[in-house]
Amino acid sequence: MFYEPAKGHGLPHDPSKAIVAPRPIGWISTIDKEGRVNLAPYSFFNAFSTRPFIVWFSSEGHKDSAAIASETGEFVASLVSRELAEKMNRTAVDAPRGVNEFDYAGLAMAPSRMVAPPRVAEAPAALECRVTEILRPRALDGKETSAIVVAGEVVGVHIDDAYLKDGLFDITTAGNVSRLGYMDYASISEIFSMRRPRWGKD
């Protein structure tokens, strides 16, 4: 089949998120100027670059995570392991601003070193970030979309030593959880390696 997104797809559910998948989940924690903590998962999350190490998350609409990160200039992105998937899902609740989703989901908060927001204590890894840009992507007609993209430079990295093997972060042990389409998720259980080819050497 072929369809133009602006005209509709005719399927029971929008396939766009299933096509662009899997998407890593950034479990974004923030703390507002009144000291109220917020935690929410974002599947529109990834890395822009390694030098400097910059990550981003995108909020479809003006939600607490983007609003607070914009106000304070800081956020933390924790990794979701398979063991934490159900608790991560609980933090996706549409709670009013001021509700502490750590408490709601039964999660422990651990202090960060370089930024104010806490991280998920049980997470295999967490990235402390300072906001570098807030972007409002535009559609072809030039109008701003509802998306708010928050980019942040990673200023501190936490890795649970239990997930380090021979100096490498063990993704399969962590079981990194990613978002698929519809109501589906995936957990990393198998990896394979391939070396990038070099011109004239293959």
C-alpha atoms as an extended CHARMM CRD file, in Angstrom:
* protein
*
       202  EXT
         1         1  MET       CA              0.0000000000        0.0000000000        0.0000000000  PROA      1               0.0000000000
         2         2  PHE       CA              0.9080000000        3.6530000000       -0.2610000000  PROA      2               0.0000000000
         3         3  TYR       CA             -0.5860000000        6.5760000000        1.5790000000  PROA      3               0.0000000000
         4         4  GLU       CA              0.0150000000       10.2710000000        2.0730000000  PROA      4               0.0000000000
         5         5  PRO       CA              0.0200000000       11.0080000000        5.8200000000  PROA      5               0.0000000000
         6         6  ALA       CA             -1.8180000000       14.2970000000        5.3360000000  PROA      6               0.0000000000
         7         7  LYS       CA             -4.6830000000       12.4340000000        3.6630000000  PROA      7               0.0000000000
         8         8  GLY       CA             -4.9460000000        9.4720000000        6.0330000000  PROA      8               0.0000000000
         9         9  HSD       CA             -3.9910000000        5.8020000000        5.8870000000  PROA      9               0.0000000000
        10        10  GLY       CA             -7.3000000000        3.9410000000        6.0840000000  PROA      10              0.0000000000
        11        11  LEU       CA             -5.8990000000        1.4470000000        8.5950000000  PROA      11              0.0000000000
        12        12  PRO       CA             -7.4030000000        0.6800000000       12.0200000000  PROA      12              0.0000000000
        13        13  HSD       CA             -4.4640000000        2.4440000000       13.7180000000  PROA      13              0.0000000000
        14        14  ASP       CA             -1.7640000000        4.8970000000       12.6330000000  PROA      14              0.0000000000
        15        15  PRO       CA              1.2840000000        2.8030000000       11.6070000000  PROA      15              0.0000000000
        16        16  SER       CA              3.8210000000        5.6490000000       11.8620000000  PROA      16              0.0000000000
        17        17  LYS       CA              5.1670000000        4.7220000000       15.2980000000  PROA      17              0.0000000000
        18        18  ALA       CA              5.3410000000        1.0430000000       14.3450000000  PROA      18              0.0000000000
        19        19  ILE       CA              7.3500000000        1.8640000000       11.2220000000  PROA      19              0.0000000000
        20        20  VAL       CA              9.8460000000        4.1030000000       13.0320000000  PROA      20              0.0000000000
        21        21  ALA       CA             10.7120000000        1.5760000000       15.7250000000  PROA      21              0.0000000000
        22        22  PRO       CA             12.1740000000        0.5350000000       18.0630000000  PROA      22              0.0000000000
        23        23  ARG       CA             12.6590000000        3.8640000000       19.8010000000  PROA      23              0.0000000000
        24        24  PRO       CA             14.6690000000        4.0710000000       23.0510000000  PROA      24              0.0000000000
        25        25  ILE       CA             12.7940000000        5.4330000000       26.0320000000  PROA      25              0.0000000000
        26        26  GLY       CA             14.1580000000        8.4400000000       27.8490000000  PROA      26              0.0000000000
        27        27  TRP       CA             12.7770000000        8.3870000000       31.3920000000  PROA      27              0.0000000000
        28        28  ILE       CA             12.8960000000       12.1240000000       31.9750000000  PROA      28              0.0000000000
        29        29  SER       CA             13.0590000000       13.5640000000       35.4780000000  PROA      29              0.0000000000
        30        30  THR       CA             12.8410000000       17.2670000000       36.2500000000  PROA      30              0.0000000000
        31        31  ILE       CA             12.3610000000       19.4460000000       39.3180000000  PROA      31              0.0000000000
        32        32  ASP       CA             10.5820000000       22.7880000000       39.1540000000  PROA      32              0.0000000000
        33        33  LYS       CA             11.5060000000       26.0140000000       40.9030000000  PROA      33              0.0000000000
        34        34  GLU       CA              9.1790000000       25.1120000000       43.7850000000  PROA      34              0.0000000000
        35        35  GLY       CA             11.0680000000       21.8580000000       44.3330000000  PROA      35              0.0000000000
        36        36  ARG       CA              8.3590000000       19.5880000000       42.9040000000  PROA      36              0.0000000000
        37        37  VAL       CA              9.7130000000       16.5080000000       41.1380000000  PROA      37              0.0000000000
        38        38  ASN       CA              8.3120000000       15.1380000000       37.8760000000  PROA      38              0.0000000000
        39        39  LEU       CA              9.0970000000       11.8460000000       36.0820000000  PROA      39              0.0000000000
        40        40  ALA       CA              7.7450000000       10.7530000000       32.6950000000  PROA      40              0.0000000000
        41        41  PRO       CA              8.7980000000        8.3990000000       29.8640000000  PROA      41              0.0000000000
        42        42  TYR       CA              9.4050000000        9.7010000000       26.3460000000  PROA      42              0.0000000000
        43        43  SER       CA              9.7890000000        7.4030000000       23.3480000000  PROA      43              0.0000000000
        44        44  PHE       CA             10.6990000000       10.3020000000       21.0950000000  PROA      44              0.0000000000
        45        45  PHE       CA             14.1810000000       10.2830000000       22.5870000000  PROA      45              0.0000000000
        46        46  ASN       CA             17.6700000000        9.7270000000       21.2560000000  PROA      46              0.0000000000
        47        47  ALA       CA             21.2060000000       11.1030000000       20.9250000000  PROA      47              0.0000000000
        48        48  PHE       CA             22.3000000000       13.8470000000       18.5260000000  PROA      48              0.0000000000
        49        49  SER       CA             26.0580000000       13.5190000000       18.9330000000  PROA      49              0.0000000000
        50        50  THR       CA             28.8620000000       12.1290000000       21.0670000000  PROA      50              0.0000000000
        51        51  ARG       CA             31.2830000000       15.0840000000       21.1290000000  PROA      51              0.0000000000
        52        52  PRO       CA             29.7260000000       16.8380000000       22.8180000000  PROA      52              0.0000000000
        53        53  PHE       CA             27.3270000000       14.2020000000       24.1090000000  PROA      53              0.0000000000
        54        54  ILE       CA             23.8950000000       15.6830000000       23.3370000000  PROA      54              0.0000000000
        55        55  VAL       CA             20.5440000000       13.9480000000       23.7490000000  PROA      55              0.0000000000
        56        56  TRP       CA             17.0140000000       15.1470000000       23.1000000000  PROA      56              0.0000000000
        57        57  PHE       CA             13.4140000000       14.3040000000       23.8940000000  PROA      57              0.0000000000
        58        58  SER       CA             10.2940000000       15.5080000000       22.1580000000  PROA      58              0.0000000000
        59        59  SER       CA              7.0150000000       16.2950000000       23.8710000000  PROA      59              0.0000000000
        60        60  GLU       CA              3.8670000000       16.1770000000       21.7630000000  PROA      60              0.0000000000
        61        61  GLY       CA              2.2760000000       19.1950000000       23.3550000000  PROA      61              0.0000000000
        62        62  HSD       CA              3.1490000000       21.4020000000       26.3010000000  PROA      62              0.0000000000
        63        63  LYS       CA              3.6840000000       18.7710000000       28.9960000000  PROA      63              0.0000000000
        64        64  ASP       CA              5.3660000000       19.0800000000       32.3840000000  PROA      64              0.0000000000
        65        65  SER       CA              8.7670000000       17.6120000000       31.4260000000  PROA      65              0.0000000000
        66        66  ALA       CA              9.3550000000       20.0490000000       28.5740000000  PROA      66              0.0000000000
        67        67  ALA       CA              7.8860000000       22.9600000000       30.5140000000  PROA      67              0.0000000000
        68        68  ILE       CA             10.0270000000       22.3780000000       33.6030000000  PROA      68              0.0000000000
        69        69  ALA       CA             13.2060000000       21.6710000000       31.6010000000  PROA      69              0.0000000000
        70        70  SER       CA             12.5990000000       24.9160000000       29.7360000000  PROA      70              0.0000000000
        71        71  GLU       CA             12.1250000000       26.8410000000       32.9970000000  PROA      71              0.0000000000
        72        72  THR       CA             15.0930000000       25.3670000000       34.8750000000  PROA      72              0.0000000000
        73        73  GLY       CA             17.5030000000       24.3570000000       32.1030000000  PROA      73              0.0000000000
        74        74  GLU       CA             18.0410000000       20.8370000000       33.4640000000  PROA      74              0.0000000000
        75        75  PHE       CA             16.7770000000       17.2790000000       33.1670000000  PROA      75              0.0000000000
        76        76  VAL       CA             17.9260000000       13.7080000000       33.7310000000  PROA      76              0.0000000000
        77        77  ALA       CA             17.2980000000       10.8310000000       31.3110000000  PROA      77              0.0000000000
        78        78  SER       CA             17.2990000000        7.4390000000       33.0460000000  PROA      78              0.0000000000
        79        79  LEU       CA             17.4340000000        4.1180000000       31.2080000000  PROA      79              0.0000000000
        80        80  VAL       CA             14.4770000000        1.7510000000       31.4430000000  PROA      80              0.0000000000
        81        81  SER       CA             15.4340000000       -1.8750000000       32.1000000000  PROA      81              0.0000000000
        82        82  ARG       CA             13.0280000000       -4.7590000000       31.5310000000  PROA      82              0.0000000000
        83        83  GLU       CA             12.5650000000       -5.1020000000       35.2850000000  PROA      83              0.0000000000
        84        84  LEU       CA             11.4160000000       -1.4740000000       35.4630000000  PROA      84              0.0000000000
        85        85  ALA       CA              9.0320000000       -1.5330000000       32.4850000000  PROA      85              0.0000000000
        86        86  GLU       CA              5.8130000000       -1.7650000000       34.4810000000  PROA      86              0.0000000000
        87        87  LYS       CA              6.8580000000        1.0310000000       36.8270000000  PROA      87              0.0000000000
        88        88  MET       CA              7.9050000000        3.1230000000       33.8450000000  PROA      88              0.0000000000
        89        89  ASN       CA              4.4210000000        2.6610000000       32.4170000000  PROA      89              0.0000000000
        90        90  ARG       CA              2.8800000000        3.8800000000       35.6760000000  PROA      90              0.0000000000
        91        91  THR       CA              4.8200000000        7.1240000000       35.3790000000  PROA      91              0.0000000000
        92        92  ALA       CA              3.1240000000        7.7610000000       32.0200000000  PROA      92              0.0000000000
        93        93  VAL       CA             -0.0660000000        8.6210000000       33.9450000000  PROA      93              0.0000000000
        94        94  ASP       CA             -1.5760000000       12.0150000000       33.1040000000  PROA      94              0.0000000000
        95        95  ALA       CA             -1.1770000000       13.2920000000       36.6460000000  PROA      95              0.0000000000
        96        96  PRO       CA             -1.5390000000       17.0120000000       37.3770000000  PROA      96              0.0000000000
        97        97  ARG       CA              1.6040000000       19.0820000000       37.8150000000  PROA      97              0.0000000000
        98        98  GLY       CA              3.0020000000       18.7120000000       41.2950000000  PROA      98              0.0000000000
        99        99  VAL       CA              2.3660000000       14.9600000000       41.6110000000  PROA      99              0.0000000000
       100       100  ASN       CA              5.5830000000       13.0650000000       42.2770000000  PROA      100             0.0000000000
       101       101  GLU       CA              5.5650000000       10.1110000000       39.8610000000  PROA      101             0.0000000000
       102       102  PHE       CA              8.4930000000        8.5170000000       41.7130000000  PROA      102             0.0000000000
       103       103  ASP       CA              6.1740000000        8.0640000000       44.6880000000  PROA      103             0.0000000000
       104       104  TYR       CA              3.2140000000        7.1190000000       42.5010000000  PROA      104             0.0000000000
       105       105  ALA       CA              5.1760000000        4.2940000000       40.8300000000  PROA      105             0.0000000000
       106       106  GLY       CA              7.0440000000        3.1600000000       43.9550000000  PROA      106             0.0000000000
       107       107  LEU       CA             10.4690000000        4.2360000000       42.7020000000  PROA      107             0.0000000000
       108       108  ALA       CA             13.4340000000        5.4730000000       44.6990000000  PROA      108             0.0000000000
       109       109  MET       CA             15.0710000000        8.7970000000       43.8890000000  PROA      109             0.0000000000
       110       110  ALA       CA             18.8590000000        9.0720000000       43.8050000000  PROA      110             0.0000000000
       111       111  PRO       CA             20.6420000000       12.4330000000       43.8850000000  PROA      111             0.0000000000
       112       112  SER       CA             22.3780000000       13.7260000000       40.7970000000  PROA      112             0.0000000000
       113       113  ARG       CA             25.8390000000       15.2960000000       41.0010000000  PROA      113             0.0000000000
       114       114  MET       CA             25.8070000000       18.0210000000       38.3490000000  PROA      114             0.0000000000
       115       115  VAL       CA             22.1130000000       18.9640000000       38.1170000000  PROA      115             0.0000000000
       116       116  ALA       CA             19.2000000000       19.3450000000       40.5210000000  PROA      116             0.0000000000
       117       117  PRO       CA             16.7070000000       16.7450000000       39.2360000000  PROA      117             0.0000000000
       118       118  PRO       CA             17.0160000000       13.2990000000       40.8510000000  PROA      118             0.0000000000
       119       119  ARG       CA             17.5240000000       10.1440000000       38.8060000000  PROA      119             0.0000000000
       120       120  VAL       CA             15.7970000000        6.7780000000       39.0310000000  PROA      120             0.0000000000
       121       121  ALA       CA             17.8920000000        4.9390000000       41.6190000000  PROA      121             0.0000000000
       122       122  GLU       CA             17.1090000000        1.5000000000       40.1760000000  PROA      122             0.0000000000
       123       123  ALA       CA             17.9870000000        2.4220000000       36.5750000000  PROA      123             0.0000000000
       124       124  PRO       CA             21.0460000000        0.7290000000       35.0260000000  PROA      124             0.0000000000
       125       125  ALA       CA             22.2350000000        4.0960000000       33.7040000000  PROA      125             0.0000000000
       126       126  ALA       CA             21.2560000000        7.7560000000       33.8210000000  PROA      126             0.0000000000
       127       127  LEU       CA             22.3240000000       10.9030000000       31.9750000000  PROA      127             0.0000000000
       128       128  GLU       CA             22.4550000000       14.2640000000       33.7330000000  PROA      128             0.0000000000
       129       129  CYS       CA             21.7100000000       17.0000000000       31.2010000000  PROA      129             0.0000000000
       130       130  ARG       CA             21.7330000000       20.7670000000       30.8510000000  PROA      130             0.0000000000
       131       131  VAL       CA             19.4180000000       22.2260000000       28.2150000000  PROA      131             0.0000000000
       132       132  THR       CA             21.1260000000       23.6220000000       25.1260000000  PROA      132             0.0000000000
       133       133  GLU       CA             18.1100000000       24.2610000000       22.8720000000  PROA      133             0.0000000000
       134       134  ILE       CA             14.3260000000       24.2040000000       22.7890000000  PROA      134             0.0000000000
       135       135  LEU       CA             13.0750000000       23.5960000000       19.2460000000  PROA      135             0.0000000000
       136       136  ARG       CA              9.6090000000       23.9640000000       17.7320000000  PROA      136             0.0000000000
       137       137  PRO       CA              9.6230000000       21.9530000000       14.4700000000  PROA      137             0.0000000000
       138       138  ARG       CA              7.6170000000       23.4040000000       11.5840000000  PROA      138             0.0000000000
       139       139  ALA       CA              5.4020000000       21.6660000000        9.0470000000  PROA      139             0.0000000000
       140       140  LEU       CA              5.6490000000       22.1950000000        5.2780000000  PROA      140             0.0000000000
       141       141  ASP       CA              3.2310000000       25.1170000000        5.5020000000  PROA      141             0.0000000000
       142       142  GLY       CA              5.6370000000       26.8900000000        7.8280000000  PROA      142             0.0000000000
       143       143  LYS       CA              3.4060000000       26.6170000000       10.8850000000  PROA      143             0.0000000000
       144       144  GLU       CA              4.7870000000       25.3510000000       14.1860000000  PROA      144             0.0000000000
       145       145  THR       CA              3.7860000000       21.8110000000       15.1020000000  PROA      145             0.0000000000
       146       146  SER       CA              2.6540000000       20.8260000000       18.5860000000  PROA      146             0.0000000000
       147       147  ALA       CA              6.0250000000       19.1450000000       19.2000000000  PROA      147             0.0000000000
       148       148  ILE       CA              8.5000000000       20.6540000000       21.6520000000  PROA      148             0.0000000000
       149       149  VAL       CA             12.0240000000       19.2580000000       21.2790000000  PROA      149             0.0000000000
       150       150  VAL       CA             14.3200000000       19.6740000000       24.2700000000  PROA      150             0.0000000000
       151       151  ALA       CA             18.0260000000       19.1300000000       23.5970000000  PROA      151             0.0000000000
       152       152  GLY       CA             20.5410000000       18.8250000000       26.4030000000  PROA      152             0.0000000000
       153       153  GLU       CA             24.2610000000       18.2860000000       26.7530000000  PROA      153             0.0000000000
       154       154  VAL       CA             25.1280000000       15.3700000000       29.0050000000  PROA      154             0.0000000000
       155       155  VAL       CA             27.2640000000       16.6730000000       31.8610000000  PROA      155             0.0000000000
       156       156  GLY       CA             27.2560000000       13.5270000000       33.9930000000  PROA      156             0.0000000000
       157       157  VAL       CA             26.7740000000        9.8090000000       33.3900000000  PROA      157             0.0000000000
       158       158  HSD       CA             25.8020000000        7.2040000000       35.9860000000  PROA      158             0.0000000000
       159       159  ILE       CA             26.2900000000        3.4880000000       35.2330000000  PROA      159             0.0000000000
       160       160  ASP       CA             25.4040000000        0.7440000000       37.6860000000  PROA      160             0.0000000000
       161       161  ASP       CA             28.5750000000       -1.3620000000       37.9620000000  PROA      161             0.0000000000
       162       162  ALA       CA             26.4290000000       -4.5200000000       37.8330000000  PROA      162             0.0000000000
       163       163  TYR       CA             25.8700000000       -3.8230000000       34.1290000000  PROA      163             0.0000000000
       164       164  LEU       CA             29.5390000000       -3.3670000000       33.2150000000  PROA      164             0.0000000000
       165       165  LYS       CA             31.2630000000       -6.4520000000       31.7970000000  PROA      165             0.0000000000
       166       166  ASP       CA             34.8560000000       -6.2410000000       30.5860000000  PROA      166             0.0000000000
       167       167  GLY       CA             34.4980000000       -2.4760000000       30.4680000000  PROA      167             0.0000000000
       168       168  LEU       CA             31.3950000000       -2.5550000000       28.2550000000  PROA      168             0.0000000000
       169       169  PHE       CA             27.8280000000       -1.6530000000       29.1730000000  PROA      169             0.0000000000
       170       170  ASP       CA             25.8990000000       -4.9450000000       28.9440000000  PROA      170             0.0000000000
       171       171  ILE       CA             22.7340000000       -4.0370000000       27.0590000000  PROA      171             0.0000000000
       172       172  THR       CA             21.2620000000       -7.5400000000       27.1600000000  PROA      172             0.0000000000
       173       173  THR       CA             21.6280000000       -7.8340000000       30.9260000000  PROA      173             0.0000000000
       174       174  ALA       CA             19.9600000000       -4.4500000000       31.3120000000  PROA      174             0.0000000000
       175       175  GLY       CA             17.3120000000       -5.4750000000       28.8090000000  PROA      175             0.0000000000
       176       176  ASN       CA             16.9630000000       -1.9300000000       27.4610000000  PROA      176             0.0000000000
       177       177  VAL       CA             13.2690000000       -1.2790000000       26.8600000000  PROA      177             0.0000000000
       178       178  SER       CA             12.1800000000        0.4860000000       23.6920000000  PROA      178             0.0000000000
       179       179  ARG       CA              8.8400000000        1.6220000000       22.3370000000  PROA      179             0.0000000000
       180       180  LEU       CA              7.2680000000        0.0900000000       19.2720000000  PROA      180             0.0000000000
       181       181  GLY       CA              3.9250000000        0.9640000000       17.7060000000  PROA      181             0.0000000000
       182       182  TYR       CA              0.4600000000        0.7160000000       19.1970000000  PROA      182             0.0000000000
       183       183  MET       CA              0.6980000000       -0.6030000000       22.8010000000  PROA      183             0.0000000000
       184       184  ASP       CA              3.8690000000       -2.6140000000       22.1460000000  PROA      184             0.0000000000
       185       185  TYR       CA              7.3290000000       -2.5240000000       23.6910000000  PROA      185             0.0000000000
       186       186  ALA       CA             10.5240000000       -4.4940000000       23.1320000000  PROA      186             0.0000000000
       187       187  SER       CA             13.4070000000       -5.4790000000       25.3780000000  PROA      187             0.0000000000
       188       188  ILE       CA             16.9240000000       -6.1430000000       24.0930000000  PROA      188             0.0000000000
       189       189  SER       CA             17.6730000000       -9.8320000000       24.4760000000  PROA      189             0.0000000000
       190       190  GLU       CA             20.0630000000      -10.4770000000       21.6060000000  PROA      190             0.0000000000
       191       191  ILE       CA             22.8040000000       -8.5070000000       19.8920000000  PROA      191             0.0000000000
       192       192  PHE       CA             25.0350000000       -9.1190000000       16.8840000000  PROA      192             0.0000000000
       193       193  SER       CA             28.0910000000       -7.2650000000       15.6670000000  PROA      193             0.0000000000
       194       194  MET       CA             29.2070000000       -5.9880000000       12.2720000000  PROA      194             0.0000000000
       195       195  ARG       CA             32.2030000000       -3.8370000000       11.4330000000  PROA      195             0.0000000000
       196       196  ARG       CA             31.6690000000       -0.7920000000        9.2480000000  PROA      196             0.0000000000
       197       197  PRO       CA             33.2970000000       -1.2670000000        5.8330000000  PROA      197             0.0000000000
       198       198  ARG       CA             36.1640000000        0.9660000000        4.7210000000  PROA      198             0.0000000000
       199       199  TRP       CA             36.5500000000        1.9560000000        1.0940000000  PROA      199             0.0000000000
       200       200  GLY       CA             39.3380000000        0.0720000000       -0.6380000000  PROA      200             0.0000000000
       201       201  LYS       CA             39.8330000000       -2.4240000000        2.2060000000  PROA      201             0.0000000000
       202       202  ASP       CA             36.9260000000       -4.8140000000        1.5690000000  PROA      202             0.0000000000
